[in-house]
Amino acid sequence: MILRETAHGMYHVVGTALVYGLHDATSVLGPLPRPWTVRVHLDSVGDTTLQRFFNETTEELTEDDPRLEPLRGWERLETDRTGDDPEIFQKFKNLSTGEIINFDPRMSPDELKSRGVALRAFQLS
């Protein structure tokens, strides 16, 4: 997204943008280590986009981002995409509480802060 700061310290959404090199969470997690690449393809039904990580040396194809530690206390759910879901999404279930979320728990604000990512809260106008 392109944001423009207002005179009151809030931010106005100008629109969407693609900044080459800032895809696949590179701005937060850093670049994918070699020999990993991202592959995007359709599911077996052909209506949902899936993002997978491919190791060009071993030819391993996995859902797990090689930049992240293994999931602990959560499991990835196989779910059908609805019209409200983004094109690329995943759902996860907390093994203790049963809570279901639609983002990788390793990318939550608290987890990102624990890895040293500087986050800042702001308001959109």
Protein Blocks (a to p, Z undefined) as FASTA:
>chain_A
ZZdddfkopacdfbdcddehiaghlmmnopaddfbdcdddddfkopaccdddddfklopa
cfbdfkbccdehiacddddddfkbcfbdcddddfklopacfbdfklgfklmmmnopacdd
dddZZ
